[in-house]
Amino acid sequence: MSARRTVVTRYATPATGGPEDPKANPVTTRETLPAARRVVIKIGSSSLTTPTGLNTEAIDALVDVVADLRSRGTQVVLVSSGAIAAGFPQLGLTRRPKDTATQQAAASVGQGSLMAHYSQSFARHATTVGQVLLTAEELMRRGQYINAHRSLARLLTMDVMPIVNENDAVATREIRFGDNDRLAALTANLVKADLLVLLSDVDALYTGHPSLPDSRRIATVSSDEDLAGVDVRTPGSAGVGTGGMVTKVDAAGIAATTGIPTLLTSAPNAAAAFAGEDVGTWFEVAGRRRSARAAWLGLTAEVRGRLTIDDGAVAGAIDRGRSLLAAGITDVSGQFTAGDVVEIADQDGRVRARGLVQYSASQVPRMLGRSTAVLKEELGAGYDGVVVHADDWVRLAPSHAAYS
């Protein structure tokens, strides 16, 4: 019996830059924004709630903008925060609780109120809404990633308005460290959106705090150099959100590397933004559209181990898009089985790629540094294959955890 399990693949090698969506993105600039066929809109808690509960007027205003987009033929997925904040008043709380259990309780109570008002507001436009609760952890598993993709795609084809939120009622680490900005970026890739729009209580990204007289709006971000010296560490407003500008910039970076531009602006500017007006901050794309499978592997897949490779393997596999052989591997760590996702790092410890390994963690150490011929002679025919096939990995950008 063979010592390895075959990993079936169906997408192009990273040497070609990865598979692209067959339909080119019609949105390439702020001016072409109205041409978007599918948009993911994320709105934060501070834009939807007040100290006494939901800001129903703000929700209605957002719904009117979304309804107008839909009337033009644009498909919209709304990623909405606000469940935890919406639960505050009903639990007698005045601000976001610090302990996880109370956050979960607030989310459980508030999610119902949030969806109820969305349903009522969209009903004014004869639109049915559908709730989709996700977590980043769920998107790390291939099967659940596919299920989420199918669910959202089906809702859109049925002309239902999907409203996505993080599943805060059961999430733990995600509540403390996650944010809906990142979830929105992953959702945009999941549904192959043409555009990601992040609506906040701040109208754009500034060189400093917006209240400072010398701060200026950054109209366009086309590279990391445009963010040099910019402080994005300011936390969310009013103690109701988890994010800040740093999470929005990170989300825009994730979207950019997958061929999706991002517009960051305030909720009151939403209508002007969708008219193509010069509002907010526009993040240009830094990569090409990829398949859902490549996106999962490069962005969200759960990594179970690491393979360290020598300079020759970096040049041959990473730089030229070839399969990774045992001869180029110098070290292995983690607990993985054949078919799991592993990181591929160079001698300096920089993670250069992620891929589906074809051998287990117990098998690879016996293969390190050996040629295919030696492996076949000493360990048998089951060990003479590639460790990570060229069709089964994606290259990672050197400066951030997304793929190039």
C-alpha positions as CSV (number, residue, x, y, z in Angstrom):
1,M,0.0,0.0,0.0
2,S,1.3,3.5,-0.8
3,A,2.6,5.5,2.1
4,R,0.9,8.7,0.9
5,R,-2.5,9.8,0.1
6,T,-3.1,11.5,-3.2
7,V,-4.4,15.1,-3.0
8,V,-6.7,16.0,-5.8
9,T,-6.3,19.5,-7.2
10,R,-8.0,21.6,-9.9
11,Y,-6.3,24.9,-10.1
12,A,-3.3,26.4,-11.8
13,T,0.2,26.7,-10.4
14,P,1.4,29.8,-8.5
15,A,4.0,30.4,-11.2
16,T,1.3,31.8,-13.4
17,G,0.1,34.1,-10.6
18,G,-2.8,31.8,-9.6
19,P,-6.2,31.3,-11.1
20,E,-8.2,34.3,-11.9
21,D,-12.0,34.8,-11.9
22,P,-13.2,34.4,-15.5
23,K,-15.1,37.7,-15.3
24,A,-12.8,40.7,-15.0
25,N,-13.5,43.1,-12.2
26,P,-15.4,46.1,-13.7
27,V,-14.4,48.2,-10.7
28,T,-10.8,49.5,-11.1
29,T,-11.1,53.1,-9.9
30,R,-13.3,55.2,-7.6
31,E,-15.0,56.6,-10.7
32,T,-16.0,53.1,-11.9
33,L,-17.5,52.1,-8.5
34,P,-21.1,52.4,-9.8
35,A,-20.3,49.6,-12.2
36,A,-19.9,47.0,-9.4
37,R,-22.0,44.0,-9.9
38,R,-21.6,42.5,-6.4
39,V,-20.7,44.5,-3.3
40,V,-19.9,43.6,0.3
41,I,-20.7,46.4,2.7
42,K,-19.6,46.3,6.3
43,I,-21.0,48.7,8.9
44,G,-19.7,49.0,12.5
45,S,-21.4,49.0,15.8
46,S,-20.8,52.7,16.5
47,S,-22.7,53.6,13.3
48,L,-25.7,51.5,14.2
49,T,-26.2,51.9,18.0
50,T,-26.6,54.5,20.7
51,P,-26.1,54.2,24.5
52,T,-29.8,53.3,24.7
53,G,-29.8,50.6,22.0
54,L,-30.2,50.4,18.2
55,N,-30.1,53.6,16.2
56,T,-33.1,52.8,14.0
57,E,-32.8,55.9,11.9
58,A,-29.2,55.0,11.0
59,I,-30.3,51.5,10.1
60,D,-33.1,52.7,7.9
61,A,-30.8,55.2,6.2
62,L,-28.4,52.4,5.4
63,V,-31.2,50.1,4.2
64,D,-32.4,52.8,1.8
65,V,-28.9,53.1,0.3
66,V,-28.7,49.3,-0.1
67,A,-32.1,49.1,-1.6
68,D,-31.2,51.8,-4.2
69,L,-28.1,49.7,-5.1
70,R,-30.2,46.6,-5.5
71,S,-32.7,48.5,-7.7
72,R,-29.8,49.1,-10.1
73,G,-29.1,45.4,-10.4
74,T,-26.2,45.3,-7.9
75,Q,-26.1,42.3,-5.6
76,V,-25.2,43.3,-2.0
77,V,-24.0,41.3,1.0
78,L,-24.2,43.3,4.2
79,V,-21.8,42.5,7.0
80,S,-23.3,44.1,10.1
81,S,-21.9,44.6,13.5
82,G,-24.1,45.7,16.4
83,A,-25.4,42.5,18.1
84,I,-23.5,42.9,21.3
85,A,-24.1,46.7,21.5
86,A,-27.8,46.1,20.8
87,G,-28.0,43.7,23.8
88,F,-26.6,46.2,26.3
89,P,-29.8,48.0,27.3
90,Q,-31.9,44.8,27.6
91,L,-29.2,43.4,30.0
92,G,-29.0,46.7,32.0
93,L,-25.4,47.4,30.7
94,T,-24.1,50.9,29.9
95,R,-21.1,49.8,27.8
96,R,-19.4,46.8,26.2
97,P,-18.6,44.2,28.9
98,K,-15.1,42.9,29.3
99,D,-15.8,39.3,30.1
100,T,-16.5,36.8,27.4
101,A,-19.6,35.2,28.9
102,T,-21.4,38.6,29.2
103,Q,-20.4,39.5,25.7
104,Q,-21.9,36.2,24.5
105,A,-25.1,36.9,26.4
106,A,-25.4,40.4,25.0
107,A,-24.8,39.1,21.5
108,S,-27.5,36.4,22.0
109,V,-30.1,39.0,23.1
110,G,-29.0,41.7,20.7
111,Q,-28.8,39.6,17.5
112,G,-32.5,39.0,17.5
113,S,-33.2,42.7,17.9
114,L,-30.8,43.6,15.2
115,M,-32.2,41.2,12.7
116,A,-35.8,42.1,13.6
117,H,-35.2,45.7,12.7
118,Y,-33.3,44.9,9.5
119,S,-36.3,42.7,8.5
120,Q,-38.8,45.4,9.1
121,S,-36.7,48.1,7.4
122,F,-36.0,46.0,4.3
123,A,-39.7,45.0,4.1
124,R,-40.3,48.7,3.2
125,H,-38.6,47.8,-0.1
126,A,-40.3,44.4,-0.5
127,T,-37.0,42.7,0.3
128,T,-36.5,39.5,2.2
129,V,-33.4,39.2,4.5
130,G,-31.4,36.1,5.4
131,Q,-29.2,35.8,8.5
132,V,-25.7,34.2,8.1
133,L,-23.6,33.8,11.2
134,L,-20.0,33.1,10.6
135,T,-16.7,33.0,12.5
136,A,-13.1,33.3,11.2
137,E,-12.5,29.9,12.7
138,E,-15.2,28.3,10.6
139,L,-13.8,29.7,7.5
140,M,-10.5,28.0,8.3
141,R,-12.0,24.6,7.6
142,R,-12.4,23.7,3.9
143,G,-15.8,22.0,4.3
144,Q,-17.4,24.9,6.2
145,Y,-15.8,27.4,3.8
146,I,-17.5,25.7,0.9
147,N,-20.8,25.5,2.7
148,A,-20.6,29.3,3.5
149,H,-19.9,30.0,-0.1
150,R,-22.8,27.9,-1.3
151,S,-25.2,29.4,1.2
152,L,-24.4,33.0,0.3
153,A,-24.4,32.3,-3.4
154,R,-27.8,30.7,-3.2
155,L,-29.3,33.6,-1.2
156,L,-28.1,36.0,-3.8
157,T,-29.5,34.0,-6.7
158,M,-32.8,33.9,-4.9
159,D,-32.7,37.7,-4.5
160,V,-32.5,37.5,-0.7
161,M,-30.6,40.1,1.1
162,P,-27.8,38.3,3.1
163,I,-26.9,39.9,6.4
164,V,-23.7,38.4,7.8
165,N,-22.4,38.8,11.4
166,E,-19.8,37.1,13.4
167,N,-21.4,34.4,15.6
168,D,-20.6,36.3,18.8
169,A,-23.0,34.3,20.9
170,V,-20.8,31.2,20.8
171,A,-17.4,32.7,19.8
172,T,-14.7,33.1,22.3
173,R,-11.3,34.2,20.9
174,E,-13.1,35.9,18.0
175,I,-15.0,38.3,20.3
176,R,-11.8,39.4,22.1
177,F,-9.5,39.6,19.1
178,G,-11.5,39.3,16.0
179,D,-13.4,42.0,14.1
180,N,-16.0,42.2,11.4
181,D,-13.7,44.2,9.2
182,R,-11.6,41.1,8.6
183,L,-14.7,39.0,8.3
184,A,-16.0,41.4,5.7
185,A,-12.8,41.1,3.6
186,L,-13.0,37.3,3.8
187,T,-16.7,37.4,2.8
188,A,-15.9,39.6,-0.2
189,N,-13.5,37.0,-1.4
190,L,-15.9,34.2,-0.6
191,V,-18.6,35.7,-2.8
192,K,-16.2,37.0,-5.5
193,A,-17.3,40.6,-4.9
194,D,-16.2,43.4,-7.1
195,L,-15.9,45.9,-4.2
196,L,-15.6,46.0,-0.4
197,V,-17.0,49.0,1.3
198,L,-16.2,49.6,5.0
199,L,-18.6,52.1,6.7
200,S,-17.4,53.6,9.9
201,D,-18.0,56.7,12.1
202,V,-14.9,58.3,10.5
203,D,-15.3,59.6,6.9
204,A,-11.8,58.5,5.7
205,L,-8.3,57.5,6.7
206,Y,-6.3,60.5,7.9
207,T,-2.6,61.1,8.4
208,G,-3.3,61.7,12.1
209,H,-6.4,61.8,14.4
210,P,-9.1,63.6,12.4
211,S,-9.6,66.1,15.2
212,L,-6.0,67.4,14.8
213,P,-5.8,70.6,12.7
214,D,-2.8,69.3,10.6
215,S,-4.4,65.9,9.8
216,R,-5.3,65.4,6.2
217,R,-7.4,62.9,4.3
218,I,-5.6,60.1,2.5
219,A,-7.6,59.9,-0.7
220,T,-5.9,56.8,-2.2
221,V,-3.7,54.0,-0.9
222,S,-1.9,52.2,-3.7
223,S,1.1,50.8,-1.7
224,D,2.5,50.4,1.8
225,E,4.4,53.7,1.2
226,D,1.2,55.6,1.3
227,L,0.7,54.5,4.9
228,A,4.2,55.3,6.1
229,G,4.0,57.3,9.4
230,V,0.2,57.0,9.6
231,D,-1.1,56.1,13.1
232,V,-4.0,53.7,12.7
233,R,-4.1,52.5,16.3
234,T,-7.1,54.5,17.5
235,P,-9.7,52.1,19.0
236,G,-13.3,51.9,18.1
237,S,-15.6,54.7,19.2
238,A,-17.8,54.9,22.3
239,G,-16.7,51.6,23.7
240,V,-19.0,49.6,21.6
241,G,-16.7,48.2,18.8
242,T,-13.6,46.0,18.8
243,G,-11.9,47.5,15.8
244,G,-10.4,50.8,14.7
245,M,-8.5,52.0,11.7
246,V,-5.9,49.3,12.1
247,T,-8.5,46.6,11.5
248,K,-9.9,48.4,8.5
249,V,-6.5,48.9,6.9
250,D,-5.7,45.2,7.5
251,A,-9.1,44.2,5.9
252,A,-8.4,46.4,2.9
253,G,-5.0,44.8,2.5
254,I,-6.6,41.3,2.5
255,A,-9.1,42.4,-0.1
256,A,-6.5,44.1,-2.2
257,T,-4.3,41.0,-2.5
258,T,-7.3,39.1,-3.9
259,G,-8.1,41.7,-6.6
260,I,-10.9,43.5,-4.7
261,P,-10.7,47.3,-4.2
262,T,-11.9,48.8,-0.9
263,L,-13.5,52.1,-0.1
264,L,-13.4,53.3,3.5
265,T,-15.8,56.1,4.5
266,S,-18.6,57.0,6.9
267,A,-22.1,55.7,6.9
268,P,-23.6,59.2,6.0
269,N,-21.3,59.3,3.0
270,A,-22.5,55.9,1.7
271,A,-24.9,57.3,-1.0
272,A,-22.2,59.7,-2.3
273,A,-19.6,56.9,-2.4
274,F,-21.8,54.7,-4.5
275,A,-22.4,57.6,-6.9
276,G,-18.6,57.6,-7.5
277,E,-18.0,60.9,-5.7
278,D,-14.6,61.7,-4.1
279,V,-15.2,60.7,-0.5
280,G,-13.4,58.4,1.9
281,T,-10.2,56.5,1.2
282,W,-9.8,54.3,-1.9
283,F,-7.5,51.2,-1.6
284,E,-6.3,50.0,-4.9
285,V,-5.9,46.3,-5.7
286,A,-2.5,44.7,-5.3
287,G,-3.2,41.3,-6.8
288,R,-5.5,39.3,-9.1
289,R,-8.7,37.5,-8.6
290,R,-8.2,33.9,-7.4
291,S,-10.4,30.9,-7.1
292,A,-12.2,30.2,-3.8
293,R,-10.0,27.3,-3.2
294,A,-6.8,29.3,-3.6
295,A,-8.3,32.0,-1.4
296,W,-9.1,29.6,1.3
297,L,-5.6,28.1,1.2
298,G,-3.9,31.4,1.2
299,L,-6.0,33.4,3.6
300,T,-8.0,31.3,6.1
301,A,-7.0,27.6,6.1
302,E,-5.9,26.2,9.4
303,V,-2.2,25.6,9.3
304,R,-1.1,22.4,11.0
305,G,2.7,22.5,10.6
306,R,5.7,24.0,8.9
307,L,8.3,22.8,6.4
308,T,11.6,24.7,6.3
309,I,13.4,24.7,2.9
310,D,16.9,25.6,1.7
311,D,17.8,28.3,-0.8
312,G,17.7,26.0,-3.7
313,A,14.1,25.0,-3.0
314,V,13.2,28.6,-2.6
315,A,14.6,29.3,-6.0
316,G,13.1,26.2,-7.6
317,A,9.8,25.8,-5.9
318,I,8.7,29.2,-4.6
319,D,10.2,31.4,-7.3
320,R,9.6,29.2,-10.3
321,G,6.3,27.5,-9.2
322,R,7.6,24.0,-9.1
323,S,6.7,21.1,-6.8
324,L,8.5,20.8,-3.5
325,L,10.7,17.7,-3.1
326,A,12.1,16.2,0.0
327,A,15.7,17.0,-1.1
328,G,15.0,20.7,-0.5
329,I,13.5,20.4,3.0
330,T,15.7,20.9,6.0
331,D,13.3,20.8,8.9
332,V,9.7,19.9,9.8
333,S,7.5,20.8,12.8
334,G,3.9,20.4,13.8
335,Q,1.4,17.6,13.8
336,F,-0.2,17.0,10.4
337,T,-1.4,14.2,8.2
338,A,-1.4,13.9,4.4
339,G,-3.7,16.6,2.9
340,D,-3.3,19.1,5.8
341,V,-2.2,22.7,5.2
342,V,1.4,23.5,6.2
343,E,3.5,26.6,6.0
344,I,6.7,26.6,3.8
345,A,9.4,28.8,5.3
346,D,12.9,29.8,4.1
347,Q,16.1,29.5,6.2
348,D,15.5,32.9,7.8
349,G,12.1,31.8,9.1
350,R,10.0,33.8,6.7
351,V,6.9,32.0,5.6
352,R,6.9,32.0,1.8
353,A,3.9,29.8,1.0
354,R,1.1,27.5,2.2
355,G,0.4,24.2,0.7
356,L,-1.3,20.8,1.0
357,V,1.3,18.3,2.2
358,Q,1.2,14.8,0.7
359,Y,2.9,13.0,3.7
360,S,2.3,13.0,7.4
361,A,4.5,14.6,10.1
362,S,5.8,11.2,11.1
363,Q,6.9,10.4,7.5
364,V,8.5,13.7,6.4
365,P,11.5,13.6,8.9
366,R,12.7,10.3,7.3
367,M,12.7,12.0,3.9
368,L,14.6,15.2,4.7
369,G,17.3,16.1,2.2
370,R,17.1,12.9,0.2
371,S,16.7,12.7,-3.5
372,T,13.7,10.9,-5.1
373,A,16.0,8.1,-6.3
374,V,17.4,7.5,-2.8
375,L,14.0,7.6,-1.2
376,K,12.7,5.0,-3.6
377,E,15.6,2.8,-3.0
378,E,15.8,3.1,0.8
379,L,12.2,3.7,1.9
380,G,10.2,2.3,-1.0
381,A,8.1,3.5,-3.9
382,G,5.5,5.2,-1.6
383,Y,8.1,7.8,-0.5
384,D,9.3,8.8,-4.0
385,G,6.7,11.5,-4.7
386,V,6.6,15.2,-4.2
387,V,6.0,16.5,-0.7
388,V,3.9,19.5,-1.8
389,H,2.7,19.5,-5.4
390,A,3.0,22.7,-7.5
391,D,-0.8,22.6,-7.9
392,D,-1.3,22.5,-4.2
393,W,0.3,25.7,-2.8
394,V,0.0,29.4,-3.0
395,R,2.8,31.9,-2.5
396,L,2.5,34.4,0.3
397,A,3.3,38.1,0.1
398,P,6.4,38.9,2.1
399,S,4.9,41.7,4.2
400,H,1.5,40.4,5.2
401,A,-0.4,37.2,5.7
402,A,-2.1,37.1,2.3
403,Y,-1.0,35.5,-0.9
404,S,0.5,37.1,-4.0
